[in-house]
Every structure is written in C-alpha cells, then in structure tokens.
Amino acid sequence: ILNLVGNAWAGFGAAFGPLVILSLYWKGLSRTGAISGMVAGALTVILWIVFAHPYGDVNDFFNLYEIVPGFIVSLVVTILVSNMTQKPGAFVEDDLNQVVKQLNDAKLKN
C-alpha cells in the first residue's frame, strides 16, 4: 500500500507541481505547454517506475524517487512547448495583472 500511495503522489506531483508553480509566477505559460508538461511528467513517472526501479541498486541513480525526474521533465517540457506555441491572449495577462493588483491592495490595507 505504501508503494502505491508513493507512486500516486509522485505522479500527481510531477504532473501538476511545475504547472502550479509556473502558472503563479510566469506569464508565458500557454495551454498547450501546460497540457504537454502534465502528460510528460506523468509519463516520466510511469516509465521510471516500470523501467528504472527494477534495475536500480540502492546507491544507484535509477533508484531515485520518481517524482524528481518527472518534475524536471515536466518543467522543461512545459517551458519549451510554451515558448514554441502561441502566447496567451491579452485578456489573460489583463486578468493576471488585475489579480496581482487586488492582492497588493489587500496587503496595503492590512
């Protein structure tokens, strides 16, 4: 059961972790980049579990927890695909700027 839960969290973390971070801090994220990164991260975790773990020794590189390579692959794929595809429309950036302004105004009131 512990391995199953660990694998599930690795899949979720690798698929959605970079996406959450980039969506909060990077204006260049595109829809295609987000979807590509999620798929790449999840597939990396699955492939790492199936192919790398059976051959990994305790001190071997392939014994690495699968979220690490999945997170890295997802992050790189998301950035590369977002840079190669159409940027989000101006309305998305306007919405983001409005939210940032509201958050800054709320901080000033406190």
Contacts in CASP RR format, 6 or more apart in sequence:
PFRMAT RR
TARGET T0000
AUTHOR 0000-0000-0000
METHOD contacts of the structure
MODEL  1
ILNLVGNAWAGFGAAFGPLVILSLYWKGLSRTGAISGMVAGALTVILWIV
FAHPYGDVNDFFNLYEIVPGFIVSLVVTILVSNMTQKPGAFVEDDLNQVV
KQLNDAKLKN
7 45 0 8 1.000
7 49 0 8 1.000
7 66 0 8 1.000
9 67 0 8 1.000
10 45 0 8 1.000
10 49 0 8 1.000
10 65 0 8 1.000
10 66 0 8 1.000
10 67 0 8 1.000
10 70 0 8 1.000
11 41 0 8 1.000
11 42 0 8 1.000
11 45 0 8 1.000
11 46 0 8 1.000
11 66 0 8 1.000
11 67 0 8 1.000
11 70 0 8 1.000
13 67 0 8 1.000
13 71 0 8 1.000
14 41 0 8 1.000
14 42 0 8 1.000
14 44 0 8 1.000
14 45 0 8 1.000
14 66 0 8 1.000
14 67 0 8 1.000
14 69 0 8 1.000
14 70 0 8 1.000
14 71 0 8 1.000
14 73 0 8 1.000
14 74 0 8 1.000
15 37 0 8 1.000
15 38 0 8 1.000
15 39 0 8 1.000
15 41 0 8 1.000
15 42 0 8 1.000
15 45 0 8 1.000
15 74 0 8 1.000
16 38 0 8 1.000
17 71 0 8 1.000
17 74 0 8 1.000
18 37 0 8 1.000
18 71 0 8 1.000
18 74 0 8 1.000
18 75 0 8 1.000
18 78 0 8 1.000
19 29 0 8 1.000
19 34 0 8 1.000
19 37 0 8 1.000
19 38 0 8 1.000
19 74 0 8 1.000
19 78 0 8 1.000
22 29 0 8 1.000
22 34 0 8 1.000
22 75 0 8 1.000
22 78 0 8 1.000
22 79 0 8 1.000
22 82 0 8 1.000
23 29 0 8 1.000
23 34 0 8 1.000
27 88 0 8 1.000
27 93 0 8 1.000
27 96 0 8 1.000
28 82 0 8 1.000
28 83 0 8 1.000
28 87 0 8 1.000
28 88 0 8 1.000
29 78 0 8 1.000
29 82 0 8 1.000
29 88 0 8 1.000
30 81 0 8 1.000
30 82 0 8 1.000
30 85 0 8 1.000
30 86 0 8 1.000
30 87 0 8 1.000
30 88 0 8 1.000
31 88 0 8 1.000
32 81 0 8 1.000
32 82 0 8 1.000
32 85 0 8 1.000
32 86 0 8 1.000
33 77 0 8 1.000
33 78 0 8 1.000
33 81 0 8 1.000
33 82 0 8 1.000
33 85 0 8 1.000
34 78 0 8 1.000
34 82 0 8 1.000
36 77 0 8 1.000
36 78 0 8 1.000
36 81 0 8 1.000
37 73 0 8 1.000
37 74 0 8 1.000
37 75 0 8 1.000
37 77 0 8 1.000
37 78 0 8 1.000
37 81 0 8 1.000
38 74 0 8 1.000
40 70 0 8 1.000
40 73 0 8 1.000
40 74 0 8 1.000
40 77 0 8 1.000
40 78 0 8 1.000
41 70 0 8 1.000
41 71 0 8 1.000
41 73 0 8 1.000
41 74 0 8 1.000
41 77 0 8 1.000
44 66 0 8 1.000
44 69 0 8 1.000
44 70 0 8 1.000
44 73 0 8 1.000
44 74 0 8 1.000
45 66 0 8 1.000
45 67 0 8 1.000
45 69 0 8 1.000
45 70 0 8 1.000
48 64 0 8 1.000
48 66 0 8 1.000
48 69 0 8 1.000
48 70 0 8 1.000
49 66 0 8 1.000
52 62 0 8 1.000
52 63 0 8 1.000
52 64 0 8 1.000
52 66 0 8 1.000
53 62 0 8 1.000
53 63 0 8 1.000
53 66 0 8 1.000
55 62 0 8 1.000
56 62 0 8 1.000
56 63 0 8 1.000
57 63 0 8 1.000
END
